[in-house]
Amino acid sequence: MSETANILVVDDDDFVRASFANELTAAEYEVATAENGEAALALLAKSDFDAALVDIRMPGIDGLTVVKEGLEIAPETRMIVITGYASIDTAVEALRYGAYDYLRKPCRSRELIATVSRAVENRRLQQEVQLLRKDMIDMLVHDLRGPLSIISGAYSMLEGELSALEEGKVARQWLEIAQRGQVRLDRLINTLLEMSRLEAGEPLGERKAVTPLTLVRETISQLKPLADIRDLKLRTKVASRLPKVQVDRMLMVRVLSNLLDNAIKYSPPEGTVVVGAHYSQADSPAVSFWVRDQGPGIPLEYRERVFEKFTHVPGRQRGGMGLGLPYCRLVVEAHGGCIWVDSPEGGGSIFSLTVPVEELQGDASCDHTRR
């Protein structure tokens, strides 16, 4: 093999642990061992492993817990559970939690090496796909930025020429349309680029403390001209004395702008769109942002799928490539939060997202109602 793969062996039985380690070392793998679940999770947090062999039955932290928590720590590590015949149901449960494969005890050397080899190759292929996807998106972004720069330059030149004309109203209207197209293209390019970086696991930019009200106001100011064109009212409902949130401000405003842009797009003319924020303690302290529209709503079966790339809900106009909501989910989850959508019986949709906070600052008597 061109590059030595790292394998973790987790088993409380000294003999089994040593036997697996010796066989894998003989097959030219780098091997680390852990005698219990706690030690395994510590190693997974510290080192990068291509695959981990995990015994299901161990005292203390069992193998199923190691699989679940280990994949949260190291999602790219291929988990292979080791089980006796009597615990085969538990092995199947481990597969549901994301384990790659399982081995039954007693395990032959040839079967062990073949299973580990498949797991390592599976991870290598996935990494290659991720690199190819990143290269493709980088190339696409590069190719799109060229014509965008030409459009932007031509727009600036024409705008200067029009200022000298007395009858330039019609031409200026067309230029404004072109400018809106330029802005949308620029937003698409940035979305593609940022999605590529987030999917590759790159960290967020610098997080700074900002008030929820500031984020809401900045979002409203960006989308108000579009709302005015559609004769829509924009309202805010932000609870008082909310704690600041530690966020990448540019990305979080873009998330809220995407949600508000959709709300404006799908609400009827002369309707009302509400953007709000409140303190939430449902699972852990967080600030919850939400956008409520008066559109057609989203069927129950699509409320999870709308956050998947290239998904379009039947009966709703196609407004783009279907990347806006997947992008929102990537950014929100990178901040440690979650995002979801509800559609009340009366119609409309409510998109909500949470941003974790350490504690509520100041007066805790603010509005804790969900909407």
Residue pairs with C-beta under 8 A, 6 or more apart in sequence:
1 28
4 28
4 29
4 30
5 29
5 30
5 50
5 51
5 120
6 29
6 30
6 31
6 32
6 47
6 48
6 49
6 50
7 24
7 29
7 30
7 31
7 32
7 49
7 50
7 51
7 52
7 53
7 116
7 120
8 31
8 32
8 33
8 34
8 40
8 43
8 44
8 47
8 49
8 51
8 52
8 53
8 77
9 17
9 20
9 21
9 24
9 31
9 32
9 33
9 34
9 52
9 53
10 17
10 33
10 34
10 36
10 37
10 39
10 40
10 52
10 53
10 54
10 55
10 58
10 63
10 66
11 17
11 20
11 33
11 35
11 53
11 54
11 55
11 58
11 82
12 35
12 36
12 55
12 58
12 59
13 55
14 35
16 55
16 82
16 105
17 33
17 35
18 33
20 53
20 112
21 31
21 33
23 109
23 112
23 113
24 31
24 112
24 113
24 116
25 31
27 113
27 116
29 116
32 43
32 47
32 49
34 40
34 42
34 43
36 58
36 59
36 60
36 61
37 58
37 60
37 61
37 62
37 63
37 65
37 66
38 60
38 61
40 52
40 54
40 61
40 66
40 70
41 61
41 66
41 69
41 70
41 73
43 49
44 52
44 70
44 73
44 74
44 77
45 73
45 74
48 74
48 77
49 74
49 77
50 77
50 78
50 119
50 120
50 123
50 124
51 77
51 78
51 79
51 80
51 100
51 116
51 119
51 120
51 123
52 66
52 70
52 77
52 78
52 79
52 80
53 80
53 82
53 103
53 116
54 63
54 66
54 67
54 70
54 79
54 80
54 81
54 82
54 99
55 63
55 81
55 82
55 83
56 62
56 63
56 64
56 81
56 82
56 83
56 84
56 87
56 90
56 91
56 94
57 63
57 83
57 84
57 87
58 66
63 81
63 82
63 90
63 94
64 81
64 90
64 93
64 94
64 97
66 79
67 79
67 81
67 94
67 97
67 98
67 99
68 97
68 98
70 77
70 79
71 77
71 79
71 97
71 98
76 123
76 126
76 127
77 123
78 100
78 101
78 119
78 120
78 122
78 123
79 94
79 98
79 99
79 100
80 99
80 100
80 101
80 102
80 103
80 115
80 116
80 119
81 90
81 91
81 94
81 95
81 99
81 101
81 102
81 103
82 102
82 103
82 104
82 105
82 107
83 90
83 91
83 102
83 103
83 104
83 105
84 104
84 105
85 104
88 104
91 99
91 102
92 102
94 102
95 101
95 102
100 119
100 122
101 115
101 118
101 119
103 111
103 112
103 115
130 199
130 200
133 196
133 199
134 196
134 199
134 200
137 192
137 193
137 195
137 196
138 193
138 196
140 192
141 189
141 192
141 193
144 185
144 188
144 189
145 189
148 182
148 185
148 186
148 189
151 178
151 181
151 182
151 185
152 182
155 175
155 178
155 179
155 182
158 171
158 175
159 175
162 168
162 171
162 172
162 175
165 171
187 254
188 320
188 321
188 323
190 254
191 254
191 323
191 324
191 327
192 323
194 251
194 327
194 330
194 331
195 323
195 326
195 327
195 330
198 330
198 331
198 334
199 330
204 248
204 251
204 334
204 335
205 248
205 250
205 251
206 248
207 246
207 247
207 248
207 335
208 246
208 247
208 249
209 244
209 245
209 246
210 244
210 245
210 247
210 249
210 252
211 242
211 244
211 245
212 238
212 242
212 244
212 245
212 277
212 287
212 289
213 238
213 242
213 277
215 245
215 247
215 249
215 252
215 253
215 256
215 277
215 289
216 236
216 238
216 256
216 275
216 276
216 277
216 289
217 236
218 253
219 253
219 256
219 257
219 260
219 275
220 234
220 236
220 260
220 275
222 253
222 257
223 234
223 257
223 260
223 261
223 264
224 234
226 261
226 264
227 233
227 234
227 264
227 273
230 264
230 267
230 269
231 269
231 270
232 264
232 267
232 269
232 270
232 271
232 272
232 273
233 270
233 271
233 272
233 273
234 260
234 272
234 273
234 274
234 275
235 272
235 273
235 274
235 275
236 274
236 275
236 276
237 274
237 275
237 276
237 277
237 371
238 276
238 277
238 278
239 276
239 277
239 278
239 279
239 366
239 367
239 368
240 363
240 366
240 367
241 361
241 362
241 363
241 364
241 365
241 366
242 277
242 278
242 279
242 287
242 360
242 366
243 279
243 285
243 287
243 357
243 358
243 359
243 360
243 361
243 362
244 357
244 361
245 252
245 287
245 355
245 357
246 357
247 335
247 355
248 331
248 335
251 331
252 331
252 335
252 355
254 327
254 331
255 327
255 328
255 331
255 332
255 353
256 275
256 289
256 291
258 324
258 325
258 327
258 328
259 291
259 328
259 351
259 353
260 273
260 275
260 291
261 324
262 291
262 293
262 319
262 324
262 325
262 351
263 273
263 291
263 292
263 293
263 295
263 349
263 351
264 273
264 293
265 295
265 317
265 319
266 293
266 295
266 296
266 316
266 317
266 349
267 273
267 293
267 294
267 295
267 348
268 294
268 295
271 293
271 294
272 294
273 291
273 292
273 293
273 294
274 291
274 292
275 289
275 290
275 291
276 289
276 290
276 291
276 292
276 371
277 287
277 288
277 289
277 290
278 287
278 288
278 366
278 367
278 368
278 369
278 370
279 285
279 286
279 287
279 288
279 360
279 364
279 366
279 368
280 286
280 287
280 288
280 354
280 368
280 370
281 368
284 356
285 356
285 357
285 358
285 359
285 360
286 337
286 354
286 355
286 356
286 357
287 354
287 355
287 357
288 352
288 353
288 354
288 370
289 352
289 353
289 354
289 355
290 350
290 351
290 352
290 353
290 370
290 371
291 350
291 351
292 348
292 349
292 350
292 371
293 348
293 349
293 350
294 347
294 348
295 316
295 347
295 348
295 349
296 315
296 316
296 347
297 343
297 344
297 347
297 348
297 349
298 306
298 313
298 316
298 341
298 343
298 349
299 313
299 343
300 343
302 311
302 313
303 340
303 341
303 342
303 343
305 311
306 313
306 325
306 341
307 325
307 326
307 328
307 329
307 339
308 326
309 322
309 323
309 326
310 321
310 322
310 323
311 322
311 325
311 326
312 318
312 322
328 339
328 353
329 339
332 338
332 339
332 353
332 354
332 355
333 339
335 355
335 356
336 355
336 356
337 353
337 354
337 355
337 356
338 353
338 354
339 351
339 352
339 353
339 354
340 351
340 352
340 353
341 349
341 350
341 351
341 352
342 349
342 350
342 352
343 349
343 350
344 350
350 371
352 370
